[in-house]
């Protein structure tokens, strides 16, 4: 179907465009901007008056919970949640059951995602067999099956020799490796930031050095191997500085932060609010502010949802026993807009951290609205406020620290490949 999106404020961070112009779509691609091409007759016209027309969001950390954890969420429910959040492309970690350590599992997941025809799903392959941190997977075969990068998800990799060999191997084939930096021994048994709140509540702490020691180790191994590494979900001010220094050195390192961590700190734990039990933990206000600033100045490359749906039974437990994780797909855009508004950033810069920059990290043709590109589009009302409730969330996981909070930004339309997959 040919589509005409008219009267919208067109924002494309990759080209630096922020202007009022129409968008014309045919055969799943953008065929013209501003003026219609010759003989163009739209099968549908979308009036975007008062709305923002932007690239579809790209999310770097989404647990879809299939296969193996369908009682927490299903591929179908979470992909619908993604479209409701304006997300058109997403990366999913390999910590399914079984883990994504064999080509057949990756192919099955991609086939199931394609059959739903909602958003583009890009699996991350397991770095080690069964995520056990012992033997490397057959990365070449996994890449041929569709893996975009290789990761341990949140599974510890204590053996630095295994990590060293993994980075050597990945560097040989120019495969990206995605790592969440955390020293498993320092973090062992911890459930909260090792600070005043954890001490007052009697919760086992995870020191900031658990992250910084891991980053320092990874940076040195990147120097030795030349591997391209993406650090996932930074949580500390010192971690941001280490990454900033590594980038200044010219090392091939990128990083992201979760939308939750860009807004919350250890003070939000309140009195054992299990909805705030996440990995990594919410840290000090100083850490949170450093993450926000690092995202603004480019030390941190992208904002992700860190979507990890958890069922109610697993959350309605004492804080230390509750399963970590929070839903985030539908909150990525509102939390990005809130962050940008609070730092008084232009929309071009705000949207870049959830469109163009994550697309570059993932290495996919997304995050842009140039002529000839696939028509993956998010049309939203930046000024509309909405209250986050369990009833409004389409994700099967309803647990989030932002329940009851009013956030800016409401997605009106999501297009994937020129097809309207969500209207709200």
N, C-alpha and C positions, 0 to 999 in steps of 0.2 A: 504493500500500500504506500502511496505517496502522501507525505505529511507536510503541512505548512504550520510552523510555529510562529505566531505573529505577535508583535507589540511587546515582547519581553526584553528585559535587560540582559544582554548577552555578555557573559563573563567566561573568558578562556584564559586561565593562568599561563598556559604554555606560550601563547602568542602575546600575552600581556594586554589582551583586548577587553575593554569594559565599555560597552556602548549599547545603544538601543538599535537592534537590527533583527530581521526575520531569519529563520532557518528553514531550509528546504531539504527534504529527505526523500530518497527514492532507493529502492532495492537494498535497504538496510544501511545506506551510507548517506553522509551529508553531501549534497550535490551543489549547493549554492548557499551563500550568505548575503543578506541584504536584499537582492533582487532575484526574482524567480528566473530560472533558465527558460529558454525558448520552449514553447509547447508543454510547459509544466502545468498539470491539472491535478490539484490535491484531492485525494480521496477523503481526507479528514483535515480540518483546520483546528488547531489548538490556540485559543486566545490566551496569551501569557501576560496580559496587562497587569502591571503591579507585581509581577513575579520575576524571579531570577532564572535564567536559562544557562545551565552550567554543565560541564562534563559529568558523567556518572561517577560516583565516588568509587575509589579503589581502597579496599580494606586489607591490611597485611596480616591480620590475625583473627581468624574466625573458626571456632570449633563447631562443626556441623553435627558432631556426635554420631555420625554413621561412618562405618559400621560399628556395631557393638554396644552403643549406649543410647539406643532408641527410646528408652524410658525417660531420658533427659530431654531429648529433642530428636527430630527427624530432619532429613535433608529437605523435605518439602516445607515443613513449618519454618525452618530457618532461612530458606531461600525466599519465601514469601516475606519474612521479616526484613531481609536484605532489600528487597524491592521497595518496601514501605519506608525504608531509610534512605532511599536514593542511591543505594550501592548497586553497581552493575558488574563489578569484578571483585573477587575475593580470593585470598590465599588461605588454605586450611592446613593446620599442622598435622604431623603424621601420628599423633598419639590416639589413634582409634583402637578398636579391639577386633581383629588383630591390627598391629601397627602397619603403616604403609611401607613395608620393607620388601615387598615383592611386586613385580610388574602387574601381575593379574589383579591384585587388590587395587592398584592405581587405575587400571583400565576399567574395572568395575565401577569405581567411584565416579570416574569421568563420564562413563556411559549413563549412569543413573542421573547425574546432573544434567547431561544433554537432553535426556528424555523429559525432564521437567521444563526445559526451555524457558528458564527465568533469568538467571544471572550466569556470568562466566565464572567457573570454579577452577582454581589453579592449585593442585595438590603440592605439598612439600614432601619429599621422600625422607624416609628415616635415614639418618646418618650411620647408625649402627644397627645390626640385626636385633630385632625385638626391642630396640631402644635400650639395650642392656649395657651399652658402653664398652663392649668387648671386641666384636668383629665388625669390620666395615661392610656395608651393604654393596650390592652390585650397582653402583651409581650410574654407570653407562646404561644399563638395561632399564633402570628406573627413569632416567632422563628420556629415553626413547619411548617409554610408556606415558610420558606426559608430566613428569615432575619438573618444576621450575627451579627448585633449589633443594638443599638438604639440611635437615634440622634434627635436633634431639628433643624438640618441644620443651617440656619442663623436666624431662628425665635427666638426672645428673650424669656427667661424663667426668669421673674423677681422675681417670688415667690420662695424664697429659701426653703420654707417648701415643696413645690411640688418637687423640685430637691432632697431634702433630702429623701423624700419618694420614689422617683424614684430610687435613688441609693440603698436604703435599699432593695427594691423589686428586682432590678437587681442583687444585691449581693447574695440574697437567691438562685437564679437560676444560678448564675455565668454568667450572661449575660454582655457583655461589653457595656459600654455607651460611645458614642463619642460626645464630646462637643466642640463647638468653643467658647473659653473664651472671653466674652465681656459683660460689664455692659451696659445694654440697656439704662439706664437713662443717663449715661455719654456720650454714643455714639449718643444719640437721635439727629437727624437732621444733624449730621456730615457727611462730604463727603471726607475729606482728613485728613492727619496727622496734629495734632495740633502743628504746628511748623512755622518756618519762611516763608516757601513757601506758606502755607495756608493763613498766615497773609498778605503776599504781594499780593496774588491773590484775597483776600477777600472771601475765602471759609470757610465754617463752619468746625471747627476742631473736631477730635476725639482724646482725649488725650491718651497717652500710659497707663495711670492708668486705663482706661476702660478695658484693657486686664489684667493688673496685679491684680486688685481688684478681678476680676472674677476668676483668677487662684488661688489666695489665698483662696477664698471661697470654690472652688472645692477641693483643697488640704485638707482643714480642714474636709470637708464632706467625703472625701475618708478615712481619718484617722478614722472617726466615724463609717463608714459603711463597710469598707473593699472592696468596689466596685472597679472593674477594669475599669479605665477611660482612654480614648485616647483623648488628646487635639489636635484639628485640627487647622492647619494654624496659628501657632504662628507668631507674627510680631514684637516683641519688645525684646531688649537686657535684660531688667529686667525680662520679662517673661521666657526667657531661663534660667536665674539664678534661678528663683523660681522652675522650673521643675528640674533643676540639683539638687537642695537641696532636693526636694521631692524624687527623685530617690535614693539619698545617704541615705535617711531615710528608704529606702526599701519599699516605697509605690508603689502599682501596677498602675503606671502612665506611659504612653507613649505619644509621640507627633510627629507631622509632620510640615513641612513648604512647602509652594507652591514654585514651580520652579521660578515663577516671582519674589517673594520676596527675593530669594537668589541672585538676580542680580540687582534689581532696588530699587530706593529710592525716596523720595519726590522730589528730584531734577529733576527726569525724567518726572514730570508733565508738564514741559515746560510752554507753554502758554495755559493752559486749554485743554490739550490733553485728550479727553474723553476715549481714549483707555486705559489710565492709571487709570481710575475710577474702582477700584476693592474693594472687601471686604475680609479681612481688608485692610485699605489703606496702600500704600507704605509709610514707615516711614523714619527716618533719616538714613544717611550713617552709623552712629555708630550702629544703630539697624540692618541694613542689614549685616554689617560685623560680628556682634555677631551671627546672624542666620547662616551665612556661616560657622563660626568656630564651632558653636554648632552642626551642621550637621556633620562636620568632626570628632569631638571628641566624638560623640555618645550621647550628651545631647539631641539632636533632633534625633529621630529614622529614619525618612523617608522623602523622597521628593515626593510630589504629583504634579499633573498638575493643580489642582483646575480648571478643565475645566468647563467653564460656557458660552456656546455660546449665543451671543446676536445678534439680527437682526440689520441691518444697521440703520433702522429708529429710533431705541431706542438709538443708539450711536451718531447719528448726531444731537445732541442737546447740549446746554450749559452744561459744565462739571457737575454742581450740579444737573441738570435735567436728564442727561444721565443715562441709566440703568447700574449698575455695573456688571462687569464680563468680562472675556477674554477667548478665545479659547486656549487650551493648550495640547491636547492629542498628537499631532504630534511634540510638542516641548519638551516634558518631557525628552527624551533621549538626544537631542542636548544640552539642558540647563544643564542637569546633567553632560555631558561630559565637557562642558565649565567650570562649577564650579570646577570639579575635576582637570582639566588642570591648572586652575588659582591658585589652592591651591597645585599644584604639588603632587596630590595623585595618587597612583597606581590604575589601572583600576579595580582591585578586590574590592577596597574600594569604588570607585566611583559607581560601578554597584550595590553594596550591598544595597544602599539607595533606589534603585528603583526595587529591585528584592527580595532578601532574607528577609530583614528587614520588608518591608511592608507586605509580605506574612505572616510572623509570627504575626504581629499585627492583620491582618484580620483573622488569624486562618485557612488558607486554604492550601491544598497540592500543593504549587506552589513555584516559586522562586529558584528552584534547578534543576540540570541536572544529578542527580544520576541515576544509573541503577535501573529500576523498576518504576521511576517517569513518570508521563504523559509528553509527548513530546511537551511541550509548549516552543518554542524556538524563539529567536530573533537573526538574522544574520545581522550584519551591518558593514559598512565601517567607522571606527572611524576617519579617516583622510579626508574623503570627506566633502567639504564645500558646503553648499547650502543656497541660499537666500530665506528668508521667504516672500512669496507673497500670495495675495488672490487666485491667480490661482493655486498655488501649494498645498494649504490646501484643504484636502478632507472634513473637517468639514463644516457643513452648516454655522457655525459662522466663519466669516473671521476677526473679530476684535481681535487684539493682539498688545501689545506695541512693539513687535519685528518685525512688518512688515518692510520689507526693510533691515533687519539685516542678515548678513551671520553667520551661526552657523555650528559647526562641527557635523558630524555623519549623515549617511544616511542609513536607513534601506533597506536591499536588499531582505530579506525573513522574513516572520513571519509564524510560524507553531503553530497551536493549535490542540492538540490531534493527532499529527503526520500528520495533513493535512496542506498543504500550503495554507494559506488564504490571503497572500499578496506577490507579487513580484514587486520590484521596481528597 
